[in-house]
Amino acid sequence: MPYPETAEGFLIHDQKNWTDFKKGEFKLKPFEDRDIDVAIDACGVCGSDVHTINGGWGDAPMPICVGHEVIGKAIKVGKDVKTVKVGDRVGVGAQIGADLTCKNCKADQENYCPNAIDTYGAPYPDGTISMGGYSSHIRAHEYFTFKIPDNIPTDLAAPMLCAGLTTYSPLVRLGAGPGKKVGVVGLGGLGHFGILWAAALGAEVYAISHSPHKKDDALKLGAKHFISTASADWAKEIPFTLDFILNCADATHKFKLSDYFSTLKVNGTFHNVGFPDEPLPTINAQDFAPNGCYIGASHIGNRPEMIAMFELASKQNVKSWVETIDISEAGCKEAVERVYKNDVKFRFTLVNYDKVFGKRS
């Protein structure tokens, strides 16, 4: 049966052949009263997609359709939906479900709900496996579906739904704003958002990268300073300077973390949002002692933060740097291969869904 029982998508069937996308059908979960069906127009390509399909983060249920930076048109809304109407342009990020009753959910911490459901590769209560946005349709709960401001183009808005929120949330929670000095490590898909948001929030941004040729891009994005880690003594340029560091890099296992810690003010934080396949390097307790610093990490963000992020982007005309690729078996393959090789400035969005899935309503 086609939609509304099933959707079509580009699926991976074997993590050993993680670039071999095949178009096929998959089951949608049963429609409920607060659900919204979205006919997808675009989907960002996230590093998480690559880590999932190639086994970097472990086994995933097969076959799988990835993609959790989804934008499209609401074509069906449940009877209890209040925030979206048919015809609205909406987005769905990396989380598609939670119990919404636990103490975390009630405290606007649904991204830490013990019963959270990821947008792809996670079981619903009925046993259906969630599938992502390299597909014709997605069925999402109202709480995890967001109206997109009219002045943000679809291809630029898509990556905000995961990469954008993943960087915006910790910046706000750690206090980025006027008078704060924020280091952003790694100038890629996450890092470019880190610079954009930190600058838009009013912080003084230090871009920290092992690639000196990225200086011009960092300054165009809003950084006031560029620190190259190519020199062994790079950290001596900015001792006890940064209120916190947002680490967006995918190669933290290669870092000498004590050097990064030394750039933090007393009680500063080294905060991770880039999750590499490899474990962190060995850390000694003594590495934290010279300035009483901390290390931490976070998982995406909550609904109020998503809404505030889009409002900030709309008001300040914040634009992600995006390349587009037409969705197809070849297009999906190109996108994930290039993300794996860091051959993108700075995010991909898959577009032109009507060409392969037709007009949907």
Secondary structure, 3 states (H helix, E strand, C coil): CCCCCEEEEEEECCHHHCCCCEEEEEECCCCCCCEEEEEEEEEEECHHHHHHHCCCCCCCCCCECCCCCEEEEEEEECCCCCCCCCCCEEEECCEEECCCCCHHHHCCCHHHCCCCEECCCCECCCCCECCCCCECEEEEEHHHEEECCCCCCHHHHHHHHCHHHHHHHHHHHCCCCCCCEEEEECCCHHHHHHHHHHHHCCCEEEEEECCHHHHHHHHHHCCCEEEECCCCCHHHHCCCCEEEEEECCCCHHHCCHHHHHHCEEEEEEEEECCCCCCCCCCCCHHHHCCCCCEEEECCCCCHHHHHHHHHHHHHHCCCCCEEEEECCHHHHHHHHHHHHCCCCCCEEEEECCHHHHCCCC
